[in-house]
Amino acid sequence: MSTESSEQTTKAARSALFPLYAAGFVTAFGAHSIAAGLGGYLESGHASLITLGLLLAVYDGAEVVLKPVFGSLADRVGPRPVLLGGLLAFAVASVAFVLAGNPALVGAARLGQGAAAAAFSPAAGALVARLTPQTGHGRAFGGYGAWKGLGYTLGPVLGGVLITLGGYPLLFGALGVLAVAVAAWAALAVPAVSPLPRARQTVLDLARRLGTGSFLRPTLALAGATAALAVGVGFLPVAGAGHGLGPLVTGALVSLLAATAALVQPRVGRAYDAGRIGDGPGMAAGLALAAAGMAVAGVLPGLAGLVGAAVLIGAGTGLVTPIGFAHLAKGAPPERLGQTMGAAEVGRELGDAGGPLLVGALAAAAGALSFGLIGLAVVLAALAAVVARR
């Protein structure tokens, strides 16, 4: 009976992971479906280039500032209420834009969505760690990353379809319905996880804990992988256009990158749990693959080089992500998982913004995109060397 009960408990825990994966899909799909259509918002006369830049940055900016706050709140009250509250707040921000009927409020809506995502994203990560044994963290976070990758892949495509059919109100309305559906699913399937007793922590204690190698190495790896992903999504189409490739082909390159990352992550997670991939070597290998992809995109001309770059970057980010999060969950105090995940997510967001900024600045200074891509390749290779050190 004990074996049968254990199997039932394991199945219940696995079923509880799927709404958490869906929450990851919501934040990725919500961010990229809207961002991909903001160029049309600019062309319709609603915004200047400066305003467009602010609209692109406001979602991530809210996440950078608020993720550590909501991560700490999840440790204090339990991650499930923060997860459900964040999803419902995301729905409210989305539906409010529809009801307001004013296109100029898209920035306020994205700010609200970003703040809500800052709540349910670290809470979902903490729940993934709490609901799975340490020996299954790689597989669990591999699935979580794969669903987020699916959101990155489908966001621009489905977002464009919804905007074409019904404009921004249809897109925001669909996001609101999706967030409510995932919140209802999580309310039914995700069990309550009580907050763990916590010792008093000063700001100095927090700084010391976040300054240890067990936090900094995986966070640096995740930041580097996210930077590579952001640059791949943003600049591979630019490189393709420079080689005379049309938007259909360059869009397919981005989809290939995201699909590769989504397919690789669950397999890497299972290999990590089985002990076939080590923490430092696995993360370093992923960063090295992403660096190789950047170098290939900067050196080899034409479609073949860009296809190879997309596969290498996708495989590299797919290798780093589940190992990085599993390593963080393993090294974090269980009672401060939310705070740890929230702080690590800030590193990812900084990589998401810093990678494209670095490539753009180097490309502008040198007068060629290839210099920017090779510059990021050098940075990623250096990060790989740092992460590989025990």
Solvent accessible surface area in square Angstrom, and as a share of the most:
residue,aa,sasa,rsa
1,M,188,0.84
2,S,93,0.60
3,T,94,0.55
4,E,93,0.42
5,S,59,0.38
6,S,65,0.42
7,E,96,0.43
8,Q,107,0.47
9,T,89,0.52
10,T,59,0.34
11,K,140,0.59
12,A,60,0.47
13,A,26,0.20
14,R,124,0.45
15,S,57,0.37
16,A,1,0.01
17,L,11,0.06
18,F,94,0.39
19,P,0,0.00
20,L,0,0.00
21,Y,16,0.06
22,A,6,0.04
23,A,0,0.00
24,G,0,0.00
25,F,31,0.13
26,V,0,0.00
27,T,7,0.04
28,A,2,0.02
29,F,12,0.05
30,G,0,0.00
31,A,15,0.12
32,H,48,0.21
33,S,0,0.00
34,I,0,0.00
35,A,31,0.24
36,A,60,0.46
37,G,17,0.16
38,L,1,0.00
39,G,33,0.32
40,G,44,0.42
41,Y,11,0.04
42,L,44,0.22
43,E,151,0.68
44,S,72,0.46
45,G,66,0.63
46,H,96,0.43
47,A,18,0.14
48,S,61,0.39
49,L,134,0.67
50,I,140,0.71
51,T,53,0.31
52,L,24,0.12
53,G,36,0.35
54,L,118,0.59
55,L,12,0.06
56,L,77,0.39
57,A,56,0.43
58,V,38,0.22
59,Y,2,0.01
60,D,40,0.21
61,G,35,0.33
62,A,8,0.06
63,E,6,0.03
64,V,41,0.23
65,V,104,0.60
66,L,48,0.24
67,K,2,0.01
68,P,43,0.27
69,V,89,0.51
70,F,51,0.21
71,G,0,0.00
72,S,22,0.14
73,L,63,0.31
74,A,1,0.01
75,D,12,0.06
76,R,132,0.48
77,V,70,0.40
78,G,1,0.01
79,P,4,0.03
80,R,53,0.19
81,P,74,0.46
82,V,11,0.07
83,L,0,0.00
84,L,30,0.15
85,G,38,0.37
86,G,3,0.03
87,L,0,0.00
88,L,89,0.44
89,A,46,0.36
90,F,0,0.00
91,A,6,0.04
92,V,103,0.59
93,A,17,0.13
94,S,0,0.00
95,V,58,0.33
96,A,50,0.39
97,F,12,0.05
98,V,49,0.28
99,L,144,0.72
100,A,54,0.42
101,G,59,0.56
102,N,66,0.34
103,P,61,0.39
104,A,73,0.57
105,L,74,0.37
106,V,1,0.00
107,G,18,0.17
108,A,65,0.50
109,A,7,0.06
110,R,5,0.02
111,L,88,0.44
112,G,26,0.25
113,Q,0,0.00
114,G,0,0.00
115,A,28,0.22
116,A,5,0.04
117,A,0,0.00
118,A,0,0.00
119,A,6,0.05
120,F,0,0.00
121,S,2,0.01
122,P,0,0.00
123,A,0,0.00
124,A,0,0.00
125,G,5,0.05
126,A,3,0.03
127,L,0,0.00
128,V,0,0.00
129,A,6,0.05
130,R,72,0.26
131,L,28,0.14
132,T,19,0.11
133,P,93,0.59
134,Q,107,0.48
135,T,105,0.61
136,G,21,0.20
137,H,13,0.06
138,G,0,0.00
139,R,118,0.43
140,A,3,0.02
141,F,1,0.01
142,G,0,0.00
143,G,13,0.12
144,Y,6,0.02
145,G,5,0.05
146,A,14,0.11
147,W,79,0.28
148,K,15,0.06
149,G,6,0.05
150,L,79,0.39
151,G,0,0.00
152,Y,46,0.17
153,T,26,0.15
154,L,59,0.29
155,G,0,0.00
156,P,45,0.28
157,V,85,0.49
158,L,74,0.37
159,G,0,0.00
160,G,34,0.32
161,V,72,0.42
162,L,37,0.19
163,I,40,0.20
164,T,115,0.67
165,L,132,0.66
166,G,35,0.34
167,G,24,0.24
168,Y,29,0.11
169,P,67,0.42
170,L,72,0.36
171,L,0,0.00
172,F,0,0.00
173,G,21,0.20
174,A,34,0.26
175,L,0,0.00
176,G,1,0.01
177,V,105,0.61
178,L,50,0.25
179,A,0,0.00
180,V,74,0.43
181,A,55,0.43
182,V,6,0.04
183,A,6,0.05
184,A,51,0.40
185,W,103,0.36
186,A,0,0.00
187,A,44,0.34
188,L,161,0.80
189,A,34,0.26
190,V,3,0.02
191,P,64,0.40
192,A,85,0.66
193,V,19,0.11
194,S,81,0.52
195,P,59,0.37
196,L,62,0.31
197,P,125,0.79
198,R,83,0.30
199,A,82,0.64
200,R,210,0.77
201,Q,49,0.22
202,T,54,0.31
203,V,127,0.73
204,L,106,0.53
205,D,56,0.29
206,L,47,0.23
207,A,59,0.46
208,R,153,0.56
209,R,47,0.17
210,L,38,0.19
211,G,44,0.42
212,T,60,0.35
213,G,28,0.27
214,S,47,0.30
215,F,20,0.08
216,L,77,0.38
217,R,66,0.24
218,P,0,0.00
219,T,15,0.09
220,L,70,0.35
221,A,0,0.00
222,L,1,0.00
223,A,19,0.14
224,G,3,0.03
225,A,3,0.02
226,T,15,0.08
227,A,8,0.06
228,A,0,0.00
229,L,24,0.12
230,A,18,0.14
231,V,1,0.00
232,G,1,0.01
233,V,38,0.22
234,G,41,0.39
235,F,39,0.16
236,L,1,0.01
237,P,35,0.22
238,V,82,0.47
239,A,11,0.09
240,G,0,0.00
241,A,64,0.50
242,G,69,0.66
243,H,84,0.37
244,G,69,0.67
245,L,39,0.19
246,G,33,0.32
247,P,121,0.76
248,L,153,0.76
249,V,56,0.32
250,T,10,0.06
251,G,36,0.35
252,A,59,0.46
253,L,5,0.03
254,V,26,0.15
255,S,40,0.26
256,L,63,0.31
257,L,0,0.00
258,A,3,0.03
259,A,38,0.30
260,T,19,0.11
261,A,6,0.05
262,A,17,0.13
263,L,111,0.55
264,V,34,0.20
265,Q,10,0.04
266,P,30,0.19
267,R,143,0.52
268,V,13,0.08
269,G,0,0.00
270,R,106,0.39
271,A,12,0.10
272,Y,27,0.10
273,D,44,0.23
274,A,65,0.50
275,G,63,0.60
276,R,174,0.63
277,I,42,0.21
278,G,37,0.36
279,D,31,0.16
280,G,17,0.16
281,P,82,0.51
282,G,3,0.03
283,M,3,0.01
284,A,12,0.10
285,A,46,0.36
286,G,0,0.00
287,L,0,0.00
288,A,51,0.39
289,L,61,0.30
290,A,0,0.00
291,A,8,0.06
292,A,41,0.31
293,G,0,0.00
294,M,1,0.00
295,A,36,0.28
296,V,34,0.19
297,A,6,0.05
298,G,14,0.13
299,V,99,0.57
300,L,91,0.45
301,P,94,0.59
302,G,25,0.24
303,L,81,0.40
304,A,86,0.67
305,G,3,0.03
306,L,0,0.00
307,V,56,0.32
308,G,26,0.25
309,A,0,0.00
310,A,0,0.00
311,V,61,0.35
312,L,48,0.24
313,I,0,0.00
314,G,0,0.00
315,A,21,0.17
316,G,0,0.00
317,T,6,0.03
318,G,0,0.00
319,L,24,0.12
320,V,0,0.00
321,T,11,0.06
322,P,0,0.00
323,I,0,0.00
324,G,0,0.00
325,F,7,0.03
326,A,1,0.01
327,H,29,0.13
328,L,3,0.01
329,A,10,0.08
330,K,82,0.35
331,G,47,0.45
332,A,10,0.08
333,P,37,0.24
334,P,81,0.51
335,E,44,0.20
336,R,19,0.07
337,L,11,0.06
338,G,0,0.00
339,Q,17,0.08
340,T,4,0.02
341,M,2,0.01
342,G,0,0.00
343,A,16,0.12
344,A,0,0.00
345,E,6,0.03
346,V,25,0.15
347,G,11,0.11
348,R,22,0.08
349,E,18,0.08
350,L,106,0.53
351,G,8,0.08
352,D,40,0.21
353,A,48,0.37
354,G,32,0.31
355,G,3,0.03
356,P,38,0.24
357,L,128,0.64
358,L,61,0.30
359,V,0,0.00
360,G,28,0.27
361,A,63,0.49
362,L,65,0.33
363,A,16,0.12
364,A,84,0.65
365,A,92,0.71
366,A,51,0.40
367,G,69,0.66
368,A,37,0.29
369,L,36,0.18
370,S,38,0.24
371,F,118,0.49
372,G,0,0.00
373,L,2,0.01
374,I,67,0.34
375,G,18,0.17
376,L,3,0.02
377,A,9,0.07
378,V,95,0.55
379,V,64,0.37
380,L,1,0.00
381,A,51,0.40
382,A,56,0.43
383,L,31,0.16
384,A,11,0.08
385,A,63,0.49
386,V,69,0.40
387,V,1,0.00
388,A,50,0.39
389,R,179,0.65
390,R,249,0.91
